[in-house]
Amino acid sequence: MQPDRPLLGILLMLGFCIVAPLGDSIAKLLGPRLPLLELVAVRFAIQAAVLVPLGLAVGLRFRMPRRVFGLTLLRTALHIVGISAMFLALRHMPLADAVAIAFVMPFLMLLLGHLVLGEEVGPHRLAACAVGFVGTLLVIQPNFASIGAPALLPLVVAVVFALFMLVTRQIARETDAVTLQAVSGLAASALLLPLLALAEGSGLPDFDPVLPEARDAALLLALGLLGTVAHLMMTGSLRFAPTSTLAPMQYLEIPFATLIGWAIFAQLPNGLAALGIAVTMGAGLYIIARERRLARLRAA
């Protein structure tokens, strides 16, 4: 089993928190001009096109135990749904707001652990979950008032990626990040590219592919590369460091998304949404701090 290397894990998670919102910003730029299916299919096709040759060059054989392969296919399906929901949300919402709403995910993971796995969750953590949900509602409210139902799409992202992270934790130490992402890219491409071909000429706005202009083609390439690098970093971080070490780092994605959204789109959260972001981050960090304290008490 791969030994922990916490500093490397922290650096990889920091890289993910910077690169992931950069990729989301490109998806936001392309969303009004290209169909959703094309964005998602090209995103995964580039992942496969980059990582399969890279893996072969370094001698990887892309073999997985049957259990790991099955979980990888499940993880890929969750990844497709989560990315699609986020890309749709970004058509309508500021980048920082969409990312902040999706950060209800840690609270969902805590509740899923309690309800599904029977893990003990005390009143302090349940209260923090409630506060975190209130913070999320404060971010949703002004967006829902202005755009309606699409403001709820980041909640779909949160649910899907909570499951995605649970699956990733099950297999991150049993396969290397390049193999995992290469197989995911191939599996997603095998599903999405034929669908894209079948949608040709259908006239359906989110499915019928269009030939991108040169600038959009360059942005598509950047979207695929940034998405590939971001999830390599995320998967690698889970391989080299425990979740308790990485969890606080994940919240850095929100301020990075805020800065990127301001720099590219001149969008900042309004007062109510900013309050909600602060409440959500505070509740999440409180849960993390309490988990650490309880872990130290159990080890004593």
C-alpha positions as CSV (number, residue, x, y, z in Angstrom):
1,M,0.0,0.0,0.0
2,Q,1.2,3.5,-0.9
3,P,2.5,5.3,2.3
4,D,1.1,8.7,3.1
5,R,3.0,11.8,1.9
6,P,0.9,14.6,3.4
7,L,2.9,17.5,2.0
8,L,2.6,16.2,-1.6
9,G,-1.1,15.5,-1.0
10,I,-1.7,19.1,0.3
11,L,0.1,20.6,-2.7
12,L,-1.9,18.5,-5.1
13,M,-5.2,19.5,-3.5
14,L,-4.1,23.1,-3.6
15,G,-3.4,22.7,-7.3
16,F,-6.9,21.2,-7.8
17,C,-8.5,24.2,-6.0
18,I,-6.9,26.5,-8.5
19,V,-7.2,24.5,-11.7
20,A,-10.7,23.3,-11.3
21,P,-12.4,26.7,-11.2
22,L,-10.2,27.8,-14.1
23,G,-11.7,24.9,-16.1
24,D,-15.2,25.9,-14.9
25,S,-14.7,29.4,-16.1
26,I,-13.9,28.1,-19.6
27,A,-17.0,26.0,-19.5
28,K,-19.0,29.2,-18.6
29,L,-17.4,31.0,-21.5
30,L,-18.3,28.2,-23.9
31,G,-21.7,27.4,-22.5
32,P,-23.8,29.9,-24.6
33,R,-22.1,28.9,-27.8
34,L,-21.6,25.2,-27.8
35,P,-24.1,22.3,-26.9
36,L,-23.7,20.7,-23.5
37,L,-23.1,17.2,-24.9
38,E,-20.3,18.5,-27.1
39,L,-18.6,20.2,-24.1
40,V,-18.8,17.1,-22.0
41,A,-17.8,14.6,-24.7
42,V,-14.8,16.7,-25.8
43,R,-13.8,17.2,-22.2
44,F,-13.5,13.4,-21.7
45,A,-12.1,12.6,-25.1
46,I,-9.2,15.0,-24.5
47,Q,-8.6,13.3,-21.1
48,A,-8.4,9.9,-22.9
49,A,-6.2,11.3,-25.7
50,V,-3.7,12.7,-23.3
51,L,-3.6,10.0,-20.6
52,V,-3.7,6.8,-22.7
53,P,-0.5,7.6,-24.6
54,L,1.1,9.0,-21.4
55,G,0.3,5.8,-19.6
56,L,1.6,3.6,-22.4
57,A,4.8,5.7,-22.6
58,V,5.6,5.1,-18.9
59,G,4.7,1.4,-19.1
60,L,1.2,1.3,-17.5
61,R,-0.9,-1.6,-18.7
62,F,-4.3,-0.2,-17.6
63,R,-5.3,-3.4,-15.8
64,M,-7.7,-3.3,-12.9
65,P,-9.2,-5.9,-10.6
66,R,-12.8,-6.5,-11.5
67,R,-14.1,-4.7,-8.4
68,V,-11.9,-1.7,-9.1
69,F,-13.0,-1.6,-12.7
70,G,-16.7,-1.8,-11.8
71,L,-16.3,1.1,-9.3
72,T,-14.4,3.0,-11.9
73,L,-17.3,2.7,-14.3
74,L,-19.7,3.9,-11.6
75,R,-17.3,6.8,-10.8
76,T,-17.2,7.7,-14.5
77,A,-21.0,7.8,-14.7
78,L,-21.2,10.0,-11.7
79,H,-18.5,12.2,-13.1
80,I,-20.4,12.7,-16.4
81,V,-23.6,13.6,-14.5
82,G,-21.8,16.0,-12.1
83,I,-19.9,17.8,-14.8
84,S,-23.0,18.2,-17.0
85,A,-25.0,19.7,-14.1
86,M,-22.2,22.1,-13.3
87,F,-21.8,23.2,-16.9
88,L,-25.5,23.8,-17.1
89,A,-25.5,25.8,-13.8
90,L,-22.6,28.0,-15.0
91,R,-24.7,29.2,-18.0
92,H,-26.9,31.0,-15.6
93,M,-25.0,31.7,-12.4
94,P,-21.8,33.4,-11.2
95,L,-18.9,31.0,-10.9
96,A,-18.4,31.6,-7.1
97,D,-22.1,31.1,-6.3
98,A,-22.3,27.8,-8.2
99,V,-19.1,26.5,-6.5
100,A,-20.2,27.6,-3.1
101,I,-23.6,25.9,-3.4
102,A,-21.9,22.7,-4.5
103,F,-19.9,22.8,-1.2
104,V,-23.0,21.5,0.6
105,M,-21.3,18.2,-0.5
106,P,-19.3,17.7,2.8
107,F,-22.5,17.9,4.8
108,L,-24.2,15.4,2.5
109,M,-21.2,13.0,2.9
110,L,-21.5,13.3,6.7
111,L,-25.2,12.6,6.6
112,L,-24.8,9.7,4.1
113,G,-22.2,8.2,6.4
114,H,-24.7,8.3,9.2
115,L,-27.8,7.2,7.3
116,V,-26.2,4.6,5.0
117,L,-23.1,3.4,6.8
118,G,-24.3,3.8,10.3
119,E,-21.5,6.1,11.3
120,E,-21.9,8.0,14.6
121,V,-22.7,11.7,14.1
122,G,-23.1,13.7,17.3
123,P,-25.3,16.7,17.9
124,H,-22.5,19.2,17.3
125,R,-21.8,17.9,13.8
126,L,-25.6,17.7,13.0
127,A,-26.0,21.3,14.2
128,A,-23.0,22.3,12.0
129,C,-24.7,20.5,9.0
130,A,-27.9,22.4,9.6
131,V,-25.9,25.7,9.7
132,G,-24.1,24.8,6.5
133,F,-27.4,24.1,4.8
134,V,-28.7,27.5,5.9
135,G,-25.6,29.1,4.5
136,T,-26.2,27.2,1.2
137,L,-29.8,28.5,1.1
138,L,-28.5,32.0,1.6
139,V,-26.5,31.6,-1.6
140,I,-29.3,29.9,-3.5
141,Q,-32.0,32.5,-2.6
142,P,-30.9,35.5,-4.7
143,N,-30.0,33.2,-7.6
144,F,-33.3,31.4,-7.4
145,A,-35.1,34.7,-7.4
146,S,-33.3,35.9,-10.5
147,I,-33.0,32.7,-12.6
148,G,-35.3,30.1,-11.1
149,A,-34.8,26.3,-11.1
150,P,-31.2,26.4,-12.6
151,A,-30.1,27.8,-9.2
152,L,-30.7,24.3,-7.8
153,L,-28.4,22.5,-10.3
154,P,-25.3,22.9,-8.0
155,L,-27.2,20.9,-5.4
156,V,-27.4,18.1,-8.0
157,V,-23.6,18.5,-8.4
158,A,-23.2,18.3,-4.6
159,V,-25.1,15.0,-4.3
160,V,-23.4,13.4,-7.3
161,F,-19.9,14.5,-6.3
162,A,-20.5,13.3,-2.7
163,L,-21.1,9.8,-4.2
164,F,-18.2,10.4,-6.6
165,M,-15.8,11.1,-3.7
166,L,-17.0,8.1,-1.7
167,V,-16.3,5.9,-4.7
168,T,-12.9,7.5,-5.3
169,R,-11.8,6.9,-1.7
170,Q,-12.6,3.2,-2.2
171,I,-10.2,2.8,-5.1
172,A,-7.7,5.7,-4.9
173,R,-5.1,3.5,-3.1
174,E,-5.7,0.5,-5.3
175,T,-4.7,2.1,-8.7
176,D,-2.6,4.9,-9.8
177,A,-4.2,8.3,-10.8
178,V,-3.2,8.1,-14.5
179,T,-4.7,4.6,-15.0
180,L,-7.9,5.6,-13.1
181,Q,-8.3,8.8,-15.2
182,A,-7.3,7.2,-18.5
183,V,-9.8,4.3,-18.1
184,S,-12.5,6.9,-17.0
185,G,-11.8,9.0,-20.1
186,L,-12.0,6.0,-22.4
187,A,-15.2,4.8,-20.8
188,A,-16.9,8.2,-21.0
189,S,-15.7,8.7,-24.6
190,A,-17.1,5.3,-25.6
191,L,-20.5,6.4,-24.3
192,L,-20.6,10.1,-25.2
193,L,-18.9,10.3,-28.7
194,P,-21.4,7.9,-30.3
195,L,-24.3,9.9,-28.7
196,L,-22.7,13.0,-30.2
197,A,-22.6,11.4,-33.6
198,L,-26.2,10.2,-33.4
199,A,-27.3,13.8,-32.3
200,E,-25.8,15.3,-35.5
201,G,-28.6,17.1,-37.4
202,S,-31.2,16.5,-34.6
203,G,-31.7,20.2,-34.0
204,L,-31.7,19.7,-30.2
205,P,-29.8,22.7,-28.8
206,D,-27.9,20.8,-26.1
207,F,-27.1,17.8,-28.2
208,D,-26.7,18.7,-31.9
209,P,-22.9,19.3,-32.3
210,V,-21.6,22.4,-34.0
211,L,-18.2,23.1,-35.6
212,P,-16.4,25.5,-33.2
213,E,-14.6,28.6,-34.4
214,A,-10.8,28.7,-33.9
215,R,-11.1,30.5,-30.6
216,D,-13.7,28.2,-29.2
217,A,-11.7,25.2,-30.4
218,A,-8.7,26.4,-28.4
219,L,-10.9,26.9,-25.4
220,L,-12.3,23.4,-25.7
221,L,-8.7,22.1,-25.7
222,A,-8.0,24.1,-22.6
223,L,-11.2,22.8,-21.0
224,G,-10.1,19.2,-21.6
225,L,-6.6,19.7,-20.4
226,L,-7.5,21.7,-17.3
227,G,-10.2,19.1,-16.4
228,T,-7.7,16.3,-16.8
229,V,-5.0,18.0,-14.7
230,A,-7.4,19.0,-12.0
231,H,-8.8,15.5,-11.5
232,L,-5.4,13.9,-11.6
233,M,-4.4,16.3,-8.8
234,M,-7.5,15.5,-6.8
235,T,-7.1,11.7,-7.2
236,G,-3.4,11.9,-6.4
237,S,-4.1,14.0,-3.3
238,L,-6.4,11.3,-2.0
239,R,-3.7,8.7,-2.7
240,F,-0.9,10.5,-0.8
241,A,-2.7,12.1,2.2
242,P,-5.6,11.2,4.5
243,T,-9.0,12.8,4.0
244,S,-8.8,14.6,7.4
245,T,-5.7,16.4,6.2
246,L,-7.1,17.4,2.8
247,A,-10.7,18.4,3.8
248,P,-9.8,21.9,5.0
249,M,-7.9,22.6,1.8
250,Q,-10.9,21.9,-0.4
251,Y,-12.6,25.1,0.9
252,L,-9.9,27.2,-0.8
253,E,-11.7,26.4,-4.1
254,I,-14.4,29.0,-3.1
255,P,-12.1,32.1,-2.8
256,F,-10.2,31.0,-5.9
257,A,-13.5,30.7,-7.8
258,T,-14.5,34.1,-6.5
259,L,-11.2,35.7,-7.7
260,I,-11.5,34.0,-11.1
261,G,-15.1,35.0,-11.5
262,W,-14.3,38.6,-10.7
263,A,-11.2,38.6,-13.0
264,I,-12.9,37.0,-16.1
265,F,-16.6,37.9,-15.7
266,A,-16.6,40.9,-13.4
267,Q,-19.0,39.0,-11.1
268,L,-18.9,38.9,-7.3
269,P,-21.5,37.4,-4.9
270,N,-24.0,39.9,-3.6
271,G,-24.2,40.6,0.1
272,L,-26.6,37.8,1.0
273,A,-24.7,35.2,-1.1
274,A,-21.4,36.4,0.4
275,L,-22.9,35.9,3.9
276,G,-24.0,32.4,2.9
277,I,-20.6,31.5,1.5
278,A,-19.0,32.6,4.8
279,V,-21.6,30.6,6.9
280,T,-21.1,27.5,4.7
281,M,-17.3,27.7,4.9
282,G,-17.4,28.3,8.7
283,A,-19.7,25.3,9.3
284,G,-17.6,23.0,7.2
285,L,-14.4,24.0,8.9
286,Y,-16.0,23.6,12.3
287,I,-16.9,20.0,11.4
288,I,-13.4,19.3,10.2
289,A,-11.9,20.8,13.4
290,R,-14.2,18.7,15.6
291,E,-13.4,15.5,13.6
292,R,-9.7,16.2,14.3
293,R,-10.2,16.8,18.0
294,L,-12.3,13.6,18.4
295,A,-9.6,11.6,16.5
296,R,-6.9,12.9,18.8
297,L,-9.1,12.0,21.9
298,R,-9.6,8.5,20.5
299,A,-5.9,8.1,19.9
300,A,-5.0,9.3,23.4
